[in-house]
Amino acid sequence: MDSVLRSARRFPPRLLRAASGRARRGPAGAAMQQPEGGGSWLGALRFDNLALRSLPVDASEESGPRTVPGACFARVRPSPLQNPRLVAMSLPALALLGLEPPAADPAAAEAEAALFFSGNRVPAGAEPAAHCYCGHQFGSFAGQLGDGAAMYLGEVLGPRGERWEIQLKGAGITPFSRQADGRKVLRSSIREFLCSEAMFHLGIPTTRAGTCVTSDSKVVRDIFYDGNPKNERCTVVLRIASTFIRFGSFEIFKPPDEYTGRKGPSVNRNDIRIQMLDYVISTFYPEIQEAYSDNTIQRNAAFFKEITKRTARLVAEWQCVGFCHGVLNTDNMSIVGLTIDYGPFGFMDRYDPEHVCNGSDNTGRYAYNKQPEICKWNLGKLAEALVPELPLEISQLILEEEYDAEFEKHYLQKMRKKLGLIQLELEEDSKLVSELLETMHLTAGDFTNIFYLLSSFSVDVDPSKFEDFLEELTSQCASVEELKVVFKPQMDPRQLSMMLMLTQSNPQLFALIGTKANINKELERIEEFSKLQQLTADDLLSRNKRHWKEWLEKYRVRLQKEIESIGNADAWNTERVKVMNSNNPKYILRNYIAQNAIEAAENGDFSEVRNVLKLLEHPFQAAEGFQEVKEDAEEEGATATAAVRSQETRSRQPYCSKPPLWASELCVTGLSHPSTDF
């Protein structure tokens, strides 16, 4: 125990020798530059690596995949990349670290960022390490997981004294890489980089992304798991957060699971669990530590109550912008209530409560409407992991009393703002929201754009203007062509017939290859697709207008109650529009927007990634002085044609528009494995 703790205060001899300043040779002849601060703009990083001083660090010098018992971290070294170059950087995120690239020589600043944040050069004061954690993945305990592709560099003190952990994601093999290579590729890295910053600017708690750096180093990936692998560029994202400790960090003590037989690497090490609780609470919940310094059980209960409420509020925020986390396992749940680990995420376009953003989630475990329930389930697993330091009967009571109430309260508060209900809080508001979502579902309305349009709805609008508004609103609903793509049957008729027979003749075999829910969904698709063959565009428009007229009348009545409760209707309406425009984004990171940026970057043009980043920094119409990035038709030729849309030529469209038809064929996939690139 003492030797492990001492190792947290020093580098292993091999790393100390490497810090002499000489360059080492890495894979494929890439030069690995050693720690130096120099006079560079990145020399402003001030490291104070509290986590490594507070928690046990594995003393082994083995670099390959292995079980890591009795430790929270293992020392690692980034693997260098060939010809690293900057894709994009987020100036607001880097400012957290006290970094500001010099304007006099932007090319040199970018080159230096690429060198340090690819892992080719380690900043002075950094102590690269990988974090050990376990997790329940898709409901089953998976045993040791850990940072299979991410590396803790250290903790940087920001200009206002705040502490930020920085990580390199995709920097090479760690003890937790299993059979993988510890690398990430350009497409998944761009998605994580952009979404981290998009979520922050939407006002949602999240980890941040400072830089995205790609290279000429290649790895092989089978994107769709269909036996067609290809070479892709190794890419690294600089991630920033107060901490990357997660629920699964406390599952390393789990004894053999009754279902999977797997266990954590540090079974029976309650001393480390105590250390972790002391560190997490004193560092990230200091007010709780101070209030309950003389009673550990009460302190731990207060901590669990707080993370329960933060998680409930977080998932409520996700629901209100249509965000789905595609791999919502316990190892992807932040211990401080942040959105963490952007894999196969997605912002919902057409409202569908059963929307699944991860093409690999065949059972729909992490569907949009199940995310609140899953987060509560994950909190239950955290509660189990805190025993005996927090008795289960205490944590379970907290979970039952706090989670649902906090979620429902925060969700309704946010929805009232999105609907401009700023004066009164009425019981009927919950029903109004439910009926709005049901209308969106019936009309296949675009979640983001319909909320955005509602700020222009007027209580006393004249009939002609109301018809104009209704026309605009229904233009954000799916067309007949779009619905045909949505409801296109996914099974061959012969396959479906065989599956239906198996449900009766051989239920055991059927259970191995399908589920009744999937069969029922396919039957529903066939029925809807058949109806669509007879549906005209005029019929669809008429039906949609009827649904929206019904709901808008209810909305008008509710707004009228707001007006009757105040004296100045004009002042109320001005404030209503202001609140709505600061809670209903005009721009989100839709899959097709990310795909356009990825395709351009894969062809060497990073300008679209940078344009989209600027766009996402101002997601609301009321953003100060922001004008939508102009579409440049000449840049279109630089964008490659996506395989998913056959060689079809597409034209650019405004970033705020609902997705083009080809976007419905985009598939974002990802399993829970460090080699997976989403």
KEGUVEX-496720 format. One line per field, with one value per residue (C-alpha): residue number from 1; x, y, z. Coordinates in steps of 0.5 Angstrom, whole numbers, m for minus. Layout:
N
n: [NUM; ...]
east: [X; ...]
north: [Y; ...]
up: [Z; ...]
END
This chain:
678
n: [1; 2; 3; 4; 5; 6; 7; 8; 9; 10; 11; 12; 13; 14; 15; 16; 17; 18; 19; 20; 21; 22; 23; 24; 25; 26; 27; 28; 29; 30; 31; 32; 33; 34; 35; 36; 37; 38; 39; 40; 41; 42; 43; 44; 45; 46; 47; 48; 49; 50; 51; 52; 53; 54; 55; 56; 57; 58; 59; 60; 61; 62; 63; 64; 65; 66; 67; 68; 69; 70; 71; 72; 73; 74; 75; 76; 77; 78; 79; 80; 81; 82; 83; 84; 85; 86; 87; 88; 89; 90; 91; 92; 93; 94; 95; 96; 97; 98; 99; 100; 101; 102; 103; 104; 105; 106; 107; 108; 109; 110; 111; 112; 113; 114; 115; 116; 117; 118; 119; 120; 121; 122; 123; 124; 125; 126; 127; 128; 129; 130; 131; 132; 133; 134; 135; 136; 137; 138; 139; 140; 141; 142; 143; 144; 145; 146; 147; 148; 149; 150; 151; 152; 153; 154; 155; 156; 157; 158; 159; 160; 161; 162; 163; 164; 165; 166; 167; 168; 169; 170; 171; 172; 173; 174; 175; 176; 177; 178; 179; 180; 181; 182; 183; 184; 185; 186; 187; 188; 189; 190; 191; 192; 193; 194; 195; 196; 197; 198; 199; 200; 201; 202; 203; 204; 205; 206; 207; 208; 209; 210; 211; 212; 213; 214; 215; 216; 217; 218; 219; 220; 221; 222; 223; 224; 225; 226; 227; 228; 229; 230; 231; 232; 233; 234; 235; 236; 237; 238; 239; 240; 241; 242; 243; 244; 245; 246; 247; 248; 249; 250; 251; 252; 253; 254; 255; 256; 257; 258; 259; 260; 261; 262; 263; 264; 265; 266; 267; 268; 269; 270; 271; 272; 273; 274; 275; 276; 277; 278; 279; 280; 281; 282; 283; 284; 285; 286; 287; 288; 289; 290; 291; 292; 293; 294; 295; 296; 297; 298; 299; 300; 301; 302; 303; 304; 305; 306; 307; 308; 309; 310; 311; 312; 313; 314; 315; 316; 317; 318; 319; 320; 321; 322; 323; 324; 325; 326; 327; 328; 329; 330; 331; 332; 333; 334; 335; 336; 337; 338; 339; 340; 341; 342; 343; 344; 345; 346; 347; 348; 349; 350; 351; 352; 353; 354; 355; 356; 357; 358; 359; 360; 361; 362; 363; 364; 365; 366; 367; 368; 369; 370; 371; 372; 373; 374; 375; 376; 377; 378; 379; 380; 381; 382; 383; 384; 385; 386; 387; 388; 389; 390; 391; 392; 393; 394; 395; 396; 397; 398; 399; 400; 401; 402; 403; 404; 405; 406; 407; 408; 409; 410; 411; 412; 413; 414; 415; 416; 417; 418; 419; 420; 421; 422; 423; 424; 425; 426; 427; 428; 429; 430; 431; 432; 433; 434; 435; 436; 437; 438; 439; 440; 441; 442; 443; 444; 445; 446; 447; 448; 449; 450; 451; 452; 453; 454; 455; 456; 457; 458; 459; 460; 461; 462; 463; 464; 465; 466; 467; 468; 469; 470; 471; 472; 473; 474; 475; 476; 477; 478; 479; 480; 481; 482; 483; 484; 485; 486; 487; 488; 489; 490; 491; 492; 493; 494; 495; 496; 497; 498; 499; 500; 501; 502; 503; 504; 505; 506; 507; 508; 509; 510; 511; 512; 513; 514; 515; 516; 517; 518; 519; 520; 521; 522; 523; 524; 525; 526; 527; 528; 529; 530; 531; 532; 533; 534; 535; 536; 537; 538; 539; 540; 541; 542; 543; 544; 545; 546; 547; 548; 549; 550; 551; 552; 553; 554; 555; 556; 557; 558; 559; 560; 561; 562; 563; 564; 565; 566; 567; 568; 569; 570; 571; 572; 573; 574; 575; 576; 577; 578; 579; 580; 581; 582; 583; 584; 585; 586; 587; 588; 589; 590; 591; 592; 593; 594; 595; 596; 597; 598; 599; 600; 601; 602; 603; 604; 605; 606; 607; 608; 609; 610; 611; 612; 613; 614; 615; 616; 617; 618; 619; 620; 621; 622; 623; 624; 625; 626; 627; 628; 629; 630; 631; 632; 633; 634; 635; 636; 637; 638; 639; 640; 641; 642; 643; 644; 645; 646; 647; 648; 649; 650; 651; 652; 653; 654; 655; 656; 657; 658; 659; 660; 661; 662; 663; 664; 665; 666; 667; 668; 669; 670; 671; 672; 673; 674; 675; 676; 677; 678]
east: [0; 5; 10; 3; 2; 9; 9; 4; 9; 15; 16; 18; 26; 24; 20; 25; 31; 26; 25; 33; 31; 33; 28; 26; 24; 17; 13; 14; 20; 16; 20; 18; 20; 21; 18; 20; 16; 21; 18; 12; 5; 4; 9; 4; 1; 1; 1; m1; m3; m7; m11; m4; m2; m9; m10; m6; m2; 0; 8; 9; 13; 9; 6; 2; m6; m6; m11; m9; m11; m10; m10; m14; m8; m3; 3; 3; 7; 3; 5; 8; 4; 7; 6; 1; m3; m8; m16; m19; m18; m23; m21; m26; m24; m16; m18; m20; m13; m10; m8; m8; m5; m1; m4; 3; 4; m2; 1; 7; 2; m2; 4; 6; m1; m1; 6; 4; m3; m2; 2; 9; 11; 9; 9; 13; 10; 5; 5; 1; m3; m9; m15; m18; m25; m30; m37; m44; m45; m52; m54; m48; m42; m36; m31; m24; m25; m21; m18; m17; m15; m15; m9; m9; m4; m5; m9; m8; m9; m13; m12; m18; m15; m20; m17; m18; m16; m13; m13; m11; m16; m13; m6; m4; m4; m5; m6; m13; m13; m15; m14; m15; m9; m11; m13; m18; m20; m21; m29; m30; m25; m29; m36; m33; m29; m35; m41; m37; m37; m44; m46; m43; m45; m52; m51; m51; m46; m40; m33; m30; m25; m19; m16; m17; m10; m10; m4; m1; m1; m6; m10; m15; m23; m29; m34; m40; m38; m40; m33; m31; m25; m21; m15; m16; m12; m10; m13; m13; m17; m15; m21; m22; m26; m26; m25; m26; m28; m34; m39; m35; m29; m32; m34; m27; m28; m34; m34; m36; m42; m48; m49; m43; m38; m33; m30; m27; m19; m19; m24; m24; m20; m25; m19; m18; m26; m25; m19; m23; m29; m25; m22; m28; m32; m26; m24; m31; m36; m32; m39; m41; m34; m34; m42; m41; m33; m35; m40; m38; m44; m48; m43; m43; m51; m50; m46; m50; m56; m52; m50; m57; m60; m54; m55; m63; m62; m57; m61; m67; m63; m61; m69; m70; m65; m67; m60; m59; m53; m51; m48; m50; m47; m44; m37; m40; m43; m39; m38; m40; m46; m42; m44; m38; m35; m38; m39; m45; m49; m54; m59; m66; m68; m76; m79; m79; m80; m77; m71; m64; m58; m53; m54; m51; m56; m61; m65; m66; m64; m61; m67; m69; m75; m71; m65; m68; m70; m63; m59; m63; m61; m54; m55; m57; m51; m47; m50; m48; m41; m41; m43; m40; m39; m46; m51; m55; m62; m60; m58; m64; m68; m65; m65; m73; m74; m70; m69; m76; m78; m72; m72; m79; m78; m72; m75; m82; m78; m74; m80; m84; m78; m78; m85; m85; m89; m85; m91; m95; m93; m100; m101; m104; m97; m95; m100; m99; m92; m94; m99; m94; m90; m95; m97; m90; m90; m96; m94; m86; m84; m77; m76; m71; m74; m81; m79; m75; m81; m86; m83; m86; m93; m98; m104; m108; m105; m110; m113; m108; m102; m104; m104; m97; m95; m98; m95; m88; m89; m92; m86; m82; m86; m83; m85; m88; m82; m78; m83; m82; m75; m77; m82; m78; m78; m72; m73; m73; m80; m78; m73; m79; m84; m78; m78; m85; m86; m80; m84; m89; m85; m78; m78; m71; m68; m72; m69; m62; m63; m69; m74; m81; m81; m76; m81; m87; m83; m82; m89; m91; m86; m89; m96; m94; m90; m96; m101; m96; m96; m103; m102; m101; m97; m104; m107; m101; m101; m108; m107; m101; m105; m111; m106; m103; m109; m111; m105; m104; m111; m109; m103; m106; m111; m105; m101; m108; m107; m100; m103; m109; m104; m100; m101; m96; m98; m92; m87; m89; m89; m82; m79; m83; m79; m73; m73; m75; m70; m65; m67; m69; m63; m63; m57; m55; m50; m54; m51; m51; m47; m42; m42; m40; m35; m32; m32; m28; m23; m22; m20; m15; m20; m21; m25; m32; m30; m28; m34; m38; m35; m36; m43; m44; m41; m47; m53; m59; m61; m60; m53; m49; m47; m47; m48; m49; m43; m44; m45; m39; m41; m34; m32; m37; m33; m28; m33; m32; m39; m41; m41; m48; m51; m49; m45; m51; m49; m52; m53; m51; m57; m57; m55; m61; m65; m68; m64; m64; m67; m60; m58; m63; m59; m53; m51; m47; m45; m41; m40; m37; m30; m23; m22; m29; m29; m36]
north: [0; 5; 3; 5; 11; 13; 12; 17; 23; 21; 18; 11; 11; 10; 16; 20; 18; 20; 27; 28; 32; 27; 25; 18; 14; 12; 8; 8; 13; 19; 23; 23; 30; 30; 35; 42; 49; 53; 60; 58; 60; 53; 54; 58; 51; 51; 44; 41; 34; 33; 27; 23; 25; 23; 17; 10; 10; 3; 2; m3; m1; m5; m2; m7; m9; m12; m12; m6; m8; m4; 3; 8; 10; 7; 11; 11; 15; 18; 14; 19; 21; 22; 29; 32; 38; 42; 41; 46; 49; 52; 59; 59; 52; 54; 60; 56; 53; 61; 59; 65; 63; 69; 73; 75; 68; 64; 58; 57; 57; 52; 48; 48; 46; 40; 38; 38; 36; 30; 27; 28; 33; 32; 39; 41; 39; 33; 26; 22; 17; 12; 12; 5; 4; m1; m1; m4; m4; m5; m7; m13; m12; m12; m12; m8; m2; 4; 9; 5; 11; 17; 19; 24; 29; 33; 38; 45; 51; 56; 64; 64; 59; 53; 46; 43; 36; 35; 29; 27; 22; 17; 18; 11; 4; 4; m2; m1; m2; m9; m12; m5; 0; 6; 10; 15; 17; 23; 22; 20; 26; 31; 29; 29; 36; 39; 37; 38; 45; 45; 43; 48; 54; 51; 51; 44; 41; 38; 36; 41; 40; 45; 42; 37; 34; 29; 26; 22; 16; 11; 5; 0; 1; m3; 3; m1; m7; m10; m13; m7; m4; 2; 6; 12; 18; 17; 24; 26; 31; 35; 34; 39; 38; 39; 31; 25; 20; 17; 12; 6; 9; 6; m1; m3; m6; m10; m18; m23; m21; m26; m26; m25; m27; m22; m18; m11; m11; m8; m13; m12; m6; m1; 3; 5; 7; 11; 15; 16; 18; 23; 26; 27; 30; 34; 37; 37; 38; 42; 45; 38; 36; 42; 41; 34; 33; 30; 25; 20; 17; 24; 27; 21; 21; 28; 27; 22; 26; 32; 27; 24; 31; 34; 27; 28; 36; 34; 29; 34; 38; 33; 32; 39; 40; 33; 30; 23; 19; 13; 9; 11; 6; 7; 8; 14; 17; 23; 23; 31; 31; 33; 30; 25; 21; 23; 17; 15; 21; 25; 31; 28; 31; 29; 28; 21; 19; 12; 15; 11; 15; 9; 4; m2; m1; m6; m7; 1; 1; 8; 11; 18; 16; 11; 16; 19; 12; 9; 15; 13; 6; 8; 12; 5; 2; 7; 6; m1; 1; 6; 0; 0; 7; 9; 3; 1; 3; 10; 11; 7; 12; 18; 16; 14; 21; 25; 23; 23; 29; 33; 31; 33; 39; 41; 39; 43; 49; 48; 47; 53; 57; 54; 56; 63; 61; 66; 69; 63; 56; 52; 45; 44; 46; 39; 37; 42; 40; 33; 35; 39; 33; 28; 33; 33; 26; 25; 30; 28; 35; 37; 38; 44; 48; 48; 50; 56; 58; 58; 65; 68; 66; 71; 71; 76; 75; 76; 70; 71; 72; 65; 62; 64; 62; 55; 54; 55; 51; 45; 46; 43; 37; 31; 30; 24; 22; 23; 19; 13; 13; 13; 7; 3; m4; m6; m14; m18; m21; m28; m27; m23; m29; m34; m30; m30; m38; m38; m34; m40; m46; m45; m39; m41; m40; m34; m31; m32; m28; m23; m20; m19; m11; m11; m16; m11; m5; m8; m10; m3; 0; m5; m2; 5; 4; 1; 7; 12; 9; 12; 19; 25; 31; 35; 30; 30; 38; 38; 33; 36; 43; 40; 37; 44; 48; 44; 45; 52; 54; 51; 54; 61; 60; 59; 65; 69; 67; 70; 76; 77; 76; 82; 90; 91; 86; 89; 88; 81; 79; 82; 78; 72; 72; 74; 68; 63; 65; 64; 57; 55; 54; 56; 51; 44; 39; 35; 29; 32; 38; 34; 29; 35; 37; 30; 29; 36; 34; 27; 31; 36; 42; 44; 50; 47; 44; 51; 54; 50; 51; 58; 57; 52; 58; 62; 57; 62; 67; 73; 71; 78; 80; 73; 72; 65; 63; 64; 58; 58; 54; 54; 50; 45; 42; 40; 36; 28; 24; 20; 13; 12; 17; 13; 18; 23; 30; 35; 42; 46; 49; 53; 50; 51; 47; 41; 35; 33; 27; 24; 25; 20; 14; 16; 11; 13; 6; 4; m1; m1; m2; 2; 1; 3; 9; 12]
up: [0; 2; m4; m9; m5; m6; m13; m14; m12; m17; m24; m25; m27; m34; m35; m31; m36; m42; m39; m40; m47; m52; m57; m57; m64; m64; m68; m76; m74; m71; m67; m59; m56; m49; m44; m44; m43; m47; m49; m52; m51; m48; m43; m39; m37; m29; m27; m20; m21; m14; m17; m17; m10; m7; m10; m11; m18; m20; m19; m25; m31; m36; m42; m45; m43; m37; m30; m26; m18; m12; m16; m19; m24; m28; m31; m39; m45; m51; m57; m63; m69; m76; m78; m73; m75; m72; m75; m70; m63; m59; m56; m50; m48; m48; m44; m38; m38; m39; m46; m51; m58; m60; m66; m69; m72; m72; m76; m71; m66; m69; m71; m63; m61; m66; m63; m56; m56; m61; m55; m59; m54; m47; m43; m37; m31; m34; m31; m37; m33; m35; m30; m28; m28; m29; m32; m33; m41; m44; m37; m36; m31; m36; m31; m32; m37; m36; m41; m47; m51; m47; m42; m36; m38; m31; m28; m30; m25; m29; m29; m23; m19; m22; m23; m30; m31; m39; m43; m50; m53; m58; m56; m56; m52; m44; m40; m41; m48; m48; m56; m59; m61; m57; m63; m65; m72; m75; m76; m69; m66; m70; m67; m60; m61; m64; m59; m53; m55; m58; m51; m47; m51; m50; m43; m41; m37; m41; m41; m46; m52; m53; m60; m65; m68; m74; m77; m83; m78; m80; m77; m80; m78; m80; m80; m81; m78; m85; m87; m91; m87; m89; m87; m83; m80; m73; m69; m62; m58; m52; m47; m41; m35; m27; m27; m31; m25; m27; m23; m26; m22; m16; m19; m19; m12; m15; m13; m18; m21; m21; m28; m32; m27; m28; m22; m21; m20; m13; m10; m2; m2; 2; 4; m4; m4; 2; m1; m7; m3; 1; m6; m10; m4; m1; m8; m12; m7; m1; 1; 3; 6; 11; 13; 15; 17; 23; 20; 14; 13; 13; 8; 4; 4; 2; m4; m7; m6; m10; m15; m16; m17; m22; m26; m26; m28; m33; m37; m37; m40; m46; m47; m48; m53; m56; m55; m54; m51; m55; m50; m43; m39; m32; m34; m38; m33; m29; m22; m22; m27; m34; m40; m42; m47; m54; m58; m62; m60; m64; m63; m65; m72; m73; m66; m64; m57; m59; m63; m62; m64; m64; m70; m65; m60; m63; m57; m56; m49; m50; m54; m52; m48; m44; m42; m36; m33; m35; m31; m25; m26; m27; m20; m17; m19; m16; m10; m10; m11; m5; 0; 6; 6; 5; 7; 1; 5; 5; m2; m5; m1; m3; m10; m10; m6; m10; m17; m21; m17; m19; m26; m27; m24; m28; m34; m33; m31; m38; m42; m39; m42; m48; m49; m46; m40; m36; m31; m28; m26; m27; m27; m34; m36; m36; m40; m45; m46; m47; m52; m56; m56; m59; m64; m66; m66; m70; m76; m76; m74; m73; m66; m66; m71; m69; m62; m65; m69; m63; m61; m67; m65; m63; m59; m63; m70; m75; m79; m85; m81; m77; m84; m86; m79; m80; m87; m84; m78; m82; m87; m81; m81; m85; m93; m96; m99; m92; m89; m94; m92; m85; m85; m90; m88; m86; m86; m92; m93; m92; m86; m83; m84; m82; m75; m74; m75; m70; m65; m65; m66; m63; m58; m55; m62; m63; m57; m59; m66; m65; m60; m60; m60; m66; m70; m68; m70; m76; m77; m76; m81; m86; m84; m84; m91; m94; m92; m95; m102; m102; m99; m103; m101; m100; m96; m91; m91; m89; m84; m81; m81; m77; m72; m71; m71; m65; m61; m62; m60; m53; m53; m55; m49; m44; m47; m46; m38; m38; m41; m36; m30; m32; m33; m39; m45; m49; m44; m43; m50; m51; m45; m47; m54; m51; m46; m52; m56; m51; m49; m56; m61; m68; m69; m66; m69; m73; m76; m83; m81; m78; m84; m88; m84; m83; m91; m92; m87; m89; m96; m92; m92; m84; m86; m85; m78; m76; m79; m76; m69; m70; m71; m65; m61; m62; m62; m61; m65; m60; m60; m60; m67; m70; m77; m80; m84; m91; m96; m101; m107; m109; m103; m105; m110; m104; m101; m102; m104; m98; m99; m95; m101; m107; m111; m111; m111; m106; m105; m99; m95; m89; m82; m79; m84; m82; m85; m93; m95; m96; m88; m86; m89; m84; m79; m73; m69; m63; m58; m51; m53; m53; m61; m63; m67; m67]
END
